[in-house]
Amino acid sequence: MAAWQFTVCLIPKYWFDINAKEITKFYDEEGNYDVSFTWKDIKTNDAKHEIIKYYTLSKSWHEDLISFGYEQKTDAQVWYEKGQLEDIQFRIDMRGHFVLDIEKIVAIAQKLSCVFFLPEQKCIAEANVFEIISYAKTSNAYLFAKDPE
């Protein structure tokens, strides 16, 4: 991930509705996060079809990964294991018109009935443009993009 990219993950709203904003389950002892368990038993094949409406398909480096967008700009990664969706992650380029990307990603989240997991802020947020912009503007990626020196 580049210093100017703000990472967000989409997780099922269904999981959020049951577990509220409990995020301790997302992190291991070393502070690494994993959202794959939130997708367990969730049946959806819509992720690729929704994301491709906004971002072009790009070359993936792994057979279980579908990539969209541009690695050094805004991109999306959709991970599968044995055909089961495990993770939807976006890395938003904060150097330019990131609000447009946030609007697109919020639209995707709403279509897929998802909320946002924000790893840097260690929180879960509703699929709301203004809320996600607010979090983005507190990110290290935003600070770096404003002053890369």
C-alpha positions in Angstrom: 0.0 0.0 0.0 1.3 3.4 -0.9 1.5 6.2 1.8 -1.2 8.2 0.0 -3.8 5.4 0.0 -6.6 5.2 2.6 -7.7 1.6 3.2 -11.3 0.7 3.8 -12.9 -2.8 3.9 -16.6 -3.6 3.3 -18.2 -6.0 5.7 -21.8 -7.3 5.6 -24.3 -5.0 7.4 -25.9 -8.2 8.6 -22.8 -9.0 10.7 -22.7 -5.4 12.0 -26.4 -5.5 13.0 -25.7 -8.6 15.2 -22.3 -7.6 16.6 -22.6 -3.8 16.7 -19.3 -2.0 16.7 -17.3 -4.8 18.3 -13.9 -4.7 16.5 -11.6 -6.6 18.8 -12.4 -9.8 16.8 -10.8 -8.1 13.7 -7.3 -7.9 15.2 -4.7 -10.5 16.2 -2.1 -10.1 18.9 0.3 -8.4 16.5 -2.3 -5.8 15.4 -3.0 -7.3 12.0 -6.6 -7.3 10.9 -8.8 -9.9 9.1 -12.4 -9.4 8.1 -12.9 -12.8 6.4 -15.0 -14.2 9.3 -17.7 -11.5 8.7 -18.4 -13.0 5.3 -18.8 -16.6 6.6 -22.2 -18.0 5.5 -23.0 -14.8 3.5 -24.0 -15.8 -0.1 -23.2 -13.1 -2.6 -21.9 -13.0 -6.1 -22.7 -9.4 -6.7 -19.3 -7.9 -5.5 -17.6 -8.1 -8.9 -20.7 -7.0 -10.8 -21.1 -3.9 -8.6 -17.5 -2.9 -8.5 -17.0 -3.2 -12.2 -19.7 -0.6 -12.8 -17.2 2.0 -11.3 -13.7 0.5 -11.7 -12.0 -1.4 -14.5 -10.9 -4.9 -14.0 -7.1 -5.1 -13.6 -4.5 -7.9 -13.6 -4.6 -9.9 -10.4 -1.4 -11.5 -8.9 -3.2 -14.4 -7.2 -5.9 -16.9 -8.5 -8.2 -16.1 -5.6 -8.1 -12.4 -6.1 -10.1 -10.2 -8.4 -8.5 -6.7 -8.8 -10.0 -3.5 -10.0 -8.6 0.0 -10.7 -5.0 1.0 -10.5 -2.5 -0.2 -7.9 -0.8 3.2 -7.4 -4.1 5.1 -7.5 -7.5 3.9 -6.2 -8.0 0.1 -6.4 -10.2 -2.6 -5.1 -9.3 -6.2 -4.2 -11.9 -8.9 -3.8 -10.6 -12.1 -2.2 -12.3 -15.5 -2.5 -11.4 -18.9 -0.9 -12.9 -22.0 -2.4 -15.4 -19.8 -4.2 -16.5 -18.1 -1.0 -16.2 -14.3 -0.7 -13.7 -13.4 2.1 -12.8 -9.7 1.7 -13.6 -6.6 -0.2 -10.9 -3.9 0.3 -10.4 -0.5 -1.4 -7.3 1.6 -1.3 -8.3 5.2 -2.0 -5.8 7.6 -3.6 -5.9 10.7 -1.3 -3.8 12.8 -3.7 -6.6 13.9 -6.0 -10.4 13.9 -6.1 -10.9 11.2 -3.5 -14.4 12.4 -2.7 -15.5 11.0 -6.0 -14.0 7.6 -5.1 -15.7 7.7 -1.7 -19.0 8.4 -3.4 -18.5 5.4 -5.7 -17.4 3.1 -2.9 -20.3 4.1 -0.6 -22.7 3.4 -3.5 -21.1 -0.1 -3.9 -21.4 -0.7 -0.2 -25.1 0.3 -0.2 -25.8 -2.0 -3.1 -24.1 -4.9 -1.4 -25.7 -4.1 2.0 -22.3 -3.4 3.6 -20.8 -1.1 6.2 -17.2 0.1 6.4 -14.4 -1.3 8.5 -11.7 1.3 8.8 -8.5 -0.5 9.9 -6.4 2.7 10.6 -9.2 4.2 12.8 -10.1 0.8 14.3 -13.8 1.4 13.8 -16.9 0.5 11.8 -18.8 3.2 10.0 -22.1 3.2 8.1 -22.1 3.6 4.4 -22.5 7.4 4.5 -20.4 9.6 2.2 -20.0 12.4 4.8 -18.9 10.0 7.6 -16.4 8.3 5.4 -14.9 11.6 4.1 -14.6 12.7 7.7 -12.6 9.6 8.6 -10.5 9.9 5.4 -9.5 13.4 6.4 -8.1 12.1 9.7 -6.0 9.4 8.0 -2.3 9.3 7.6 -2.8 9.0 3.9 -4.6 12.3 3.7 -1.9 14.0 5.8 0.8 12.6 3.6 -1.1 13.6 0.4 -1.4 17.2 1.7 2.3 17.4 2.6 4.4 14.6 1.2 7.6 16.1 2.5 
